[in-house]
Amino acid sequence: MSKFPKLTTERLILSKVSSNDIPKIVEYAGNERVAETTLNIPHPYEEKDAIFWINSANQGFKNKTQFTFGIRLKTTNEFIGGIGIKVNDRFQRGALGYWIAEQFWNKGYTTEAVGAMLDFGFKELNLNKIYATHLVENVASGKVMIKNRMIKEGELKDHTKKGDSFRSVIQYRLTKEEFENIK
């Protein structure tokens, strides 16, 4: 895959993030409520953080270790969040992560984007397993995984650290066989 893919769903386009997205990335990821619900978004979130994220996405695509997409509304092409898979080739698995701007919460956009990424991961990247974790407090993220028929594997107590606090996460998975059985 030499050209960055573009995925479409009923209401969304998932495409490459670019420097044109920086103002919206900073605005949306800079929302403290968004940062609270994710592991990897710092608060405050600044332009340098957006530049780092875009550069990391570009390098990951070049190395085929990470596929990071901007989530966009199909009707306006407006950037509303990010989603990606970090690939572990040795084990043919991917770690799925995502975030969306607060004003787009509870509209089904994240569920739709995750569905497209699962499709991409199994069909295009030929992964055997895709997993995702969410902070225990972020119940909405767990619902997104459940709606995409992902299977809860368990709670990982004090598994990660954000700021000065150890945080527990819940992990969900889908294997290629499970994915094929639900399609």
C-alpha positions as CSV (number, residue, x, y, z in Angstrom):
1,M,0.0,0.0,0.0
2,S,1.9,3.0,-1.3
3,K,-0.9,5.6,-1.2
4,F,-2.7,6.4,2.0
5,P,-6.1,4.8,2.0
6,K,-9.4,6.7,2.2
7,L,-12.3,4.9,3.9
8,T,-16.0,5.9,3.6
9,T,-19.0,5.0,5.6
10,E,-22.6,6.1,5.4
11,R,-21.8,9.5,7.1
12,L,-18.0,9.7,7.4
13,I,-14.8,9.8,5.5
14,L,-11.7,8.5,7.2
15,S,-8.6,10.0,5.5
16,K,-5.1,11.2,6.1
17,V,-4.6,13.9,8.7
18,S,-2.8,17.0,7.5
19,S,-1.4,20.4,8.6
20,N,-4.8,21.9,7.5
21,D,-6.4,20.0,10.4
22,I,-4.2,21.5,13.1
23,P,-6.6,24.3,14.2
24,K,-9.5,21.8,14.6
25,I,-7.2,19.2,16.2
26,V,-6.0,21.7,18.8
27,E,-9.5,23.0,19.4
28,Y,-11.1,19.6,19.8
29,A,-8.3,17.7,21.5
30,G,-7.7,20.7,23.7
31,N,-11.1,20.2,25.3
32,E,-10.4,19.0,28.9
33,R,-13.4,16.5,28.7
34,V,-11.8,14.9,25.6
35,A,-8.4,14.6,27.3
36,E,-10.1,13.0,30.4
37,T,-11.6,10.2,28.4
38,T,-8.4,9.2,26.6
39,L,-5.0,7.9,27.6
40,N,-2.8,9.7,25.1
41,I,-4.3,13.2,24.8
42,P,-2.5,15.6,27.2
43,H,-4.1,18.7,28.7
44,P,-3.5,21.4,27.8
45,Y,-3.2,20.3,24.2
46,E,-1.1,22.7,22.0
47,E,-0.2,23.1,18.4
48,K,3.1,21.3,19.0
49,D,1.1,18.3,20.1
50,A,-1.0,18.3,16.9
51,I,2.2,18.5,14.8
52,F,3.7,15.6,16.8
53,W,0.6,13.5,16.2
54,I,0.5,14.2,12.5
55,N,4.3,13.5,12.1
56,S,3.8,10.3,14.1
57,A,0.9,9.3,11.8
58,N,3.0,10.0,8.7
59,Q,6.0,8.1,10.0
60,G,3.8,5.2,11.1
61,F,2.3,4.9,7.6
62,K,5.7,5.1,6.0
63,N,6.9,2.2,8.3
64,K,3.5,0.4,8.0
65,T,3.3,0.2,11.8
66,Q,0.5,2.7,12.3
67,F,-2.5,3.7,10.3
68,T,-4.0,7.0,11.7
69,F,-7.0,8.6,10.0
70,G,-8.8,11.8,10.5
71,I,-12.6,11.3,11.0
72,R,-14.5,13.7,8.8
73,L,-18.2,14.4,8.1
74,K,-19.0,13.2,4.6
75,T,-21.3,16.2,4.0
76,T,-18.8,18.9,4.8
77,N,-15.4,17.1,5.1
78,E,-15.0,18.7,8.5
79,F,-12.4,17.1,10.8
80,I,-14.2,15.8,14.0
81,G,-11.7,13.3,15.5
82,G,-9.0,10.7,15.0
83,I,-8.8,6.9,14.8
84,G,-6.0,4.5,14.1
85,I,-4.5,1.1,14.4
86,K,-1.0,0.4,15.6
87,V,0.2,-2.8,14.0
88,N,2.4,-5.5,15.5
89,D,3.5,-7.5,12.4
90,R,5.1,-10.3,14.4
91,F,1.8,-11.3,16.1
92,Q,-0.5,-10.0,13.3
93,R,-2.5,-7.9,15.7
94,G,-3.4,-4.3,16.0
95,A,-4.2,-1.9,18.8
96,L,-7.2,0.3,18.0
97,G,-7.5,3.8,19.4
98,Y,-9.8,6.7,18.7
99,W,-11.2,10.0,20.0
100,I,-13.9,12.4,18.8
101,A,-14.8,16.0,19.5
102,E,-17.3,16.5,22.4
103,Q,-19.9,18.1,20.2
104,F,-20.1,14.9,18.1
105,W,-20.5,12.5,21.1
106,N,-23.6,10.3,21.2
107,K,-24.4,10.6,17.5
108,G,-23.0,7.1,16.5
109,Y,-20.0,8.6,14.6
110,T,-17.4,6.8,16.7
111,T,-19.3,3.4,16.3
112,E,-19.4,4.0,12.6
113,A,-15.7,4.9,12.4
114,V,-14.6,1.9,14.5
115,G,-16.6,-0.4,12.2
116,A,-14.7,0.9,9.2
117,M,-11.4,0.4,11.0
118,L,-12.2,-3.2,12.0
119,D,-13.1,-3.9,8.3
120,F,-9.8,-2.2,7.2
121,G,-7.7,-4.0,9.8
122,F,-9.0,-7.5,8.9
123,K,-9.5,-7.1,5.2
124,E,-6.7,-4.8,4.1
125,L,-4.0,-5.3,6.8
126,N,-4.8,-9.0,7.2
127,L,-4.6,-8.8,11.0
128,N,-5.6,-11.8,13.1
129,K,-6.7,-9.8,16.1
130,I,-7.7,-6.2,16.8
131,Y,-8.0,-5.1,20.4
132,A,-8.9,-1.8,22.1
133,T,-8.9,-0.6,25.7
134,H,-10.8,2.2,27.4
135,L,-10.4,3.8,30.7
136,V,-12.8,2.2,33.2
137,E,-14.6,5.6,33.7
138,N,-15.2,6.0,29.9
139,V,-18.3,3.7,29.7
140,A,-19.3,5.3,26.4
141,S,-16.1,4.0,24.7
142,G,-16.9,0.5,25.9
143,K,-20.4,0.8,24.4
144,V,-18.8,1.7,21.0
145,M,-16.8,-1.6,21.2
146,I,-19.8,-3.6,22.2
147,K,-21.9,-2.1,19.3
148,N,-19.1,-3.3,17.0
149,R,-19.5,-6.8,18.5
150,M,-16.1,-6.7,20.2
151,I,-15.7,-9.1,23.1
152,K,-14.6,-8.0,26.5
153,E,-11.4,-9.7,27.6
154,G,-11.1,-8.2,31.0
155,E,-10.1,-5.4,33.3
156,L,-6.5,-4.5,33.6
157,K,-6.0,-3.0,37.1
158,D,-3.7,0.0,37.3
159,H,-2.4,-0.9,33.9
160,T,-1.3,2.5,32.8
161,K,-0.5,5.9,34.1
162,K,-1.9,9.2,33.1
163,G,-0.4,12.2,34.8
164,D,0.3,11.2,38.4
165,S,-2.4,8.5,38.6
166,F,-2.4,4.8,37.8
167,R,-5.5,4.0,35.7
168,S,-7.3,0.8,35.1
169,V,-8.6,-0.1,31.6
170,I,-11.0,-2.6,30.1
171,Q,-9.8,-4.5,27.1
172,Y,-12.0,-5.7,24.2
173,R,-11.0,-7.8,21.2
174,L,-12.1,-9.2,17.9
175,T,-10.2,-12.0,16.1
176,K,-10.4,-12.4,12.3
177,E,-12.5,-15.6,12.8
178,E,-14.9,-13.8,15.1
179,F,-15.1,-10.9,12.7
180,E,-15.9,-13.2,9.8
181,N,-18.6,-15.0,11.8
182,I,-20.5,-11.7,12.5
183,K,-20.3,-10.4,8.9
